[in-house]
Amino acid sequence: MSRSSAMRFLWPFGRKHDDDDQDFPLVAGYAGTPREASTAGRLRPDFPGFRASALDRPVERKRGERREITRARFAMMNMFTPTQPVTNRASFAGRLGMLSRLISAIETQRSHVVLYGERGIGKTSLLHVLTDVARESSYIVSYATCGASSDFSEMFRAVLEDVPVLFHRGVAPTTGEAESGGSLSDRLPSGRFGSRELADLCSEIVGTRVLIILDEYDRVDDPKFRQSVAELIKNLSDRAARVQIIIAGVAPNLQELMGYAPSIRRNVIGLPMPRLQESEIQEMIAIGEAAAGIRFDAKFGHLVSLLALGSPYLARLLCHHAGLEALDQGRLTVDVGHLRAALDLVIAETEGRMSPRTVTEMQKFLTGAYPQLIAAIGEASRSVDGWFTARDIAGLLPASAGGADKVQAELQSLTSTLGLESETEDGELRFRFSDDSLPIYLWLLIARDRLNAGKLDTAAPSAPSKAAAGLSEVKS
């Protein structure tokens, strides 16, 4: 095969004709079949295919589809991407108050920050936007994702690879070391090292500021890793180093994420990540409308706000499915009917992540002997941390239900069946689903019935939670 033919095959931008592959040898057992099948597929208008190329460009429009529909579909896929965090400011809706508080904690207080909250609430998106804003102000930002087997030395060696050795106090700009393009990690001890050695090296950084972001910190299982990070925070603060650590993870409060670490109480600011307000969801929808050239019904944002429970993930997922449902019908206006279809899809996707037995049991409960009780549990478990009490349930039931004492007895009898865990706080027994997907699933089932009946607005407000408080600064 000639070099030019090989380059045409490997570099797709120049390939315009099928004849370009004539010089490429056919593999035994493969000859001819894919091309024939592909050609047959292209001749069938109902044959499934990708709507965009791997180059993020729309491919040939579906036969009969208007150009504005194709353009809107492609924009929808980029703007309402529920499974990926927001990585640019153009798509970032709401959260400006949280971003401002985070920047203030870093810039004016020179503090380390712990960002905590429930899963899928937008912590990673906020950190990506913070990274963008900080780099714009000449901060060096190193972003690391934690895991169950994270190793302190390996992780922070990789982090310091992002810091040029030029910013070390002992390196002159004209030296060979500075001009070689090395990083600060070259000055770490070979092999393993501890928080003290790392803090000593970080205290030598001059001429810039460094932010180290540790995301998904809740996944770390090793208590020694957590202890080393706590000691690093203390040592960096004591040395007034130009390095700050931002930690983010799933937790109802700061102590559950960081553990008991009294030595760093004065050095850390805890920021609970709140749920999205309706105005922020409306802003998200407005950004999508402007980008895709579509229009959502006036009631749409309010209904999505009720359904999503303040979750950016759920809000984006519902908008994504509803918008594509409208576009599949050749419409640029998304209405409540499309939202109903989207909700069906979200429920089906949720069921696909659950065991068939659990799905069957939950549906039996909603239609069996405990429909009102299960519906009330579904609403009460919508609190930020998932905990609810018998009083919360009783407040959602009619007086004929028998009050909190009877509800508590029923909850205790259903603990194993529903997969509830319990604990006593301030002398009161409270419950929570051990599977954190069940409360959402129950709520979506209940909400679908209410949406179809036109009664979604009658949903009770979610229970308050201590985790929903504002700025939580930990001081001694």
N, C-alpha and C positions, 0 to 999 in steps of 0.2 A: 504493500500500500504506500502510495506517495505521501510525502510529508504534508503537502497541501491538503490532501484528502483527510488525513488524520486531524489536522487543525480544524477543518470544516466540521468534522464530527464532534470534536471536543468543545468547540466554541459555537454555541447555538445562534449567536446574533447574525452570523453570515449565512445560515442555512435557509434557503428559500425554496428549494426544489427537492423532491424526493430523489432525483437523479444523483444528488450529492453522495448518496450511500452506495453507489454502484461499485466503487472500488473496495468497499469494506467487506471482508470475508464473512460468509454465513457460517453460523455454528451448527454442527450436526444436531438433528432433532429439533431445530428451531427455525429452519429455513422456511421463509415465506409465510408461515402461519400467523405471526403477530401482525404483519402488514395487511394480510387479507382480513383478519378479524377486526383490525382497526378501521379499515376502509368500510367494512360492513357496518361497524358501529356508527361511523360518521354519516352513513346514509339513512340511519334510523333517527327520526327527530325525537323519539322518546328515550333514546339511549343515554344513561347518566354520564356526566363528564364534569371535569373541573371548570369553574366559571372564570378562573384567573390562572395565569401562568405562574411558575415558580419565581418569575421576575417581578411579581406583584403588578402585573398588567392584565387588563381584561382580555380574554381570548375571544375568538369569533363569537359574535352574538348568537343566541338561540334564535332559530328561524322564526321570524314574525315578531320578535321582541323589539320594542322601541329602544332607541339609543339611550334615552334618559332613564329607562328602567335598568338597562345594563350598567350605566354609570352609577345610579343610585345603589344598586345591589353591591357593587364593588366598594363603594364608600361605606355602606352599612357594615360590611364584613370587617373593615378597618376601624370604624368608630365604636361599634358595640361588640368588642371581643371579650366575652365573659371569662374565658379561661386564662387570659394573660393580663398582667398588670399594665396600667397606663404608664407609658415611658416618656411622654412628651407633654409639654404644657398646653398645647392646642387641644388635647383631648381631656384635660384634667378639669373635672367639674366639682365645684364646692371645695370644701376642705381648706379654703384660703386662711381661715382663722387658725386652724391647726398648723398649717405651714408657717404662719407668722409666729406662733408660739414656739414652734420647734426652732426656727431661726433665731429667735430672741434668746432662748435658753443656751444656744451654742455661741452666739455672737456677743451678747451683752453680759451673760453670766459666766461664760467660759466653762460651762458645766457639761458633764456627761449626761446622756439622756437615755431613758428606757421607755420605749413605746409599746404599749400592751393593749390587748383587746381580743375580741372573739375572732374566729376564723372567717376569712372572706370579707373583712370589714374595710379593707383598703390600705393596710399598713405598708405593704410592699410598693404600691403605687405612690404613696406619699414619699417614701424613701427614694424612689427613682426620680421624682420631681425635685426633691431636695438636692440630690446629687447633681442634677442639671443646673440648678440655681447656684449651688456652692462652687462648682467648677467655673461658672461664669464670673465668679468673684475671686478666681485664682486659688481657691482651696484645692488641695490634692485630696481626692476621695477614693478610698479603696473599699469595694463592696464585696462582702463574703457571705455565703449562705452556709449556715451550720447544718450538721447532720448528726445522727446518732453516734457515729464513730469519729467525730471531729477531734483532731489532735492539736493541742495548743501550739507546739513548735512548728508543725507543718503549716497551720493556718496563718500564723503571724509572720512566718518567713515569706509566704506568698503575698501577704499584705504589704510588707516592706519592699517587695519588688516593684511596687507602684511609686515609690518615693525615690527620686534621683539622688545619688550620693552627693551631688552638687550642693544640696541643702544641709549637709553635715557641717557643723561648726569648724571642724578641723580640716576641711578640704577647700583649698583655694581654687577659684574658678579657672586658673590657667594651668593647673597641674594635670598630669597625664591621667590621673584617676578620674578627675571631673570630666575631661574630654573624652574618656573611653565610653561614656554613657552607662556606667555602672549604677547599681541601685544600693539603697541602704541595707538591703538584705545581705550584701557581700560582707558587711561588718559584723554580722551576727556570728556567735560561736558555731563551729561545726557540730552537727548532732543536735541533741536536745538542749533547750535552754528554758529558763523560768521567767516569771514576771519581773523580777528585779533586773536581770540583764537586759530585758526588752525595754523597761522603763529608763534605764541608764542610757541606752542608745537613743531612745526617742527624745530624751531631754537635751540632746545635742543638735536637734533640728532647729535651724534658723532660716529666716527669709521667706517663710511660708507657714501655712497651717494645714494640718492633716486631719481629716475625718475618717475614722474607721467604722464602717457599718457592718454589724453582725446581725443578719436577718435570720428568721426562723430559729431563734435561740431556744425556744421550748423543746426542740428536737434533741438537744444535747442531753445525753444520759450520764456522762462521766462527771461525778461531783468534783473531781480534781480539776477538770477544765473550768468549771464554773468558779471554783475557788481561785484559780490562777487569774481569771478575768477580773474578779473582784479585787484581788491584790494589785493587778495592773492599774485599774482605775484609781485606787488609793495612791499608788506610787507616782502615777502621772500627775495627779493633783498636787501631791506634796512637792514635786519638783517643778511645778508650774510649766510643765511641758506644753509645747504647741501642738499637742495631739489630743483629740477628744474621741470618745467612743460612743456610738449610738447603737443601742441594742433594741431589737424588735422581736416580739413573739406572741403566741397565743396564751393568754392568761387573764383571769378576772382582776388581778391586782399585781402591784409591783413585786411584793415579797414572794408570791408564788412563782414568778418568772425568775427572779434573781436568787431566791433562797434567803435564809437568814444571814445577813451581812451587815451587822451594825457599824463596822469600820468605815463604810462608804456612804453612810446616811447623809452626810453634809456635802457629798460630792456628786450626787445623782439627783436628777429631776425626773419624776415619773409622769408620763403623759398618757392618760387613757384615751383610746381611739373611739370616739362616739359613732353612733349610727348616722347615716345620712338623713338630713331633714328633707321635707317635701320640696322646699325651694331648691335644694341642691340636686335632687332628682330631676326637677323641672329644668334646671340649668344643663344637666347631662343630656336631656332630650333635646333641648334647644341647640346644643352643639352638634348633635347628630343630624337634626333637621337641616341646619345650615350647610353641613358637609355633604349630605346625600341629596339635598334638593327634594326632600319629602316633607309631609306634614302629618303630625300626630293630632288626633282628635283632642278637643279642648279638655275632655274628661280623662284622657289617657294618663297624663302625669299623676293626677290624684289617685287613680286606681292602682297604678304601678307602685306608688308610695305606700299604699295600704297593703299590697301584696308582698312587697319586697322586704318589709320590716326594717327598712334603713340599710339593707345589705347592698353594697355596690354590685356584688356578683349577681344577685337575683335581679336587680333592676336592669342591668345590662343584658342578662340572659332573656328576660321577658321582652325587652325592646328589640333585641336581636331576632328572636323567633317571630314576633308580631310583625316587624318590618319586612322580613323576608316572606312571610305569609302574604302580606299585601302585594309585594312586588311579584310574587308568583302568579297572582291574579291580575297582573298588569295595572295595578293601581299605585298611585303616589300618595294616597291618603291612608293612614293607619287608624283603624277605629276599634271599638270595643270588641267587635266580632273577631278581629285578628288577635286581640289580647286573649280571648277565650281559647282560641286554637293554640296560642303560645303557652298558656298555662297547662293545657293538656300535654304538650310536649315536655315542659319542665317536669311535670309529675312523672311522666314516663321515663325520663332520664334519671330522675331521683330513684325510682323503683329499680332501674337497671343497676344501681350501685348498692342495692340492699338484697338480702337473701329472700327468695320467694316465700319462705315461711313467714318471715317478719311482715312482708307486704300483706299476705293473706290474713294474718292475725290482726293487723291494724285495721284493715277493711272490715273484718268481722266485728271489731269493737265499735266502730262507727255506726254499724247497722244493727248491732245486737242489743244486749241488755243495758249497756252503759253509754248510749250515744251522747247524752248531755254531759256526763262526767268526762268522757274522752275529749269531747269538743272543748270543755273548760280547761282540761289539762293542756290541750294544744295551744290555747290562748295564753294560759299562765306561764307556760314554758318558753314564751317569746321574750322573756326578760334577757338582758344583755349577758348575764352569766349562766342562764338556764335554770337557776334554782327557783323553786316555788314552794309555798306552804299550803296546808289545808285551808287556812283562812283565805289565801288568794283564790283557791278553787271555789270555796263556798260563796265568795263574793260574786262569782260569775254564774252561780246556779240559782234557781228559784228557791224561795223559802221552804218549799215542800221537800227539798233535798235533805233536810235534817240538820244543817249547820256543820261547823268545822269539825266537831268531834266525830260525827258519822262519816264525813268525807275522809278524815285521817284514817279511820279504820278500813275504809274501802281502798285507800291508797296503799296501806300496808299489806292488804290481801292481794293486791295486784302488782306488788313490787317485782317479783320474779318474772311474771308474765309480760309485763311492759318493759322489763330491763331497767328499773329505776334504782338509783343509789340514793342513800339518805345520810343525813348528818344532823346534829343538833347545834344550833347557833343561838346564843342568847336565850337558852332555855326552850327554844321552839324547834320542832322537828321540821326539816325541809327536805325536798326531793329534787332529783334531777335525772334526766335520761342518761344512761351510760353511753349510748350511741348518740352523738350530737347531731346526726342527720335526722333522727326521728321527730324532734320538735318541728323542724321545718316541713317535713313530709306531712305530719298531721295538720299543720296550719294550712298547707297548700290544698289538702283535701277539703278542709272546712271552708277555706276561702273560695274554692271553685264552686261549691254548692251555693254560697252566698252571692257570688258574682252572677251565677246563672239565674238566681232568684231576684237579683237587683237589690240585695241587702248587704253588700259588702261594707257600706258605711256604718252599719250597726255594730261592727266589730269593736270589742272593748279595747281600750288602750292597753299597751303592754305594761307589765308590772315594773315599777321602778327598781333600780338596782344600785347598790353602793358603787359598782364599777362604772356607773354612768356619771359619776361626779366629775367636776372640772379638773383643773390643774392640781396634781398631787405631788407636792414637793416634799421629799423625805428629809427631815432634819432631826438632829438629836435634841 
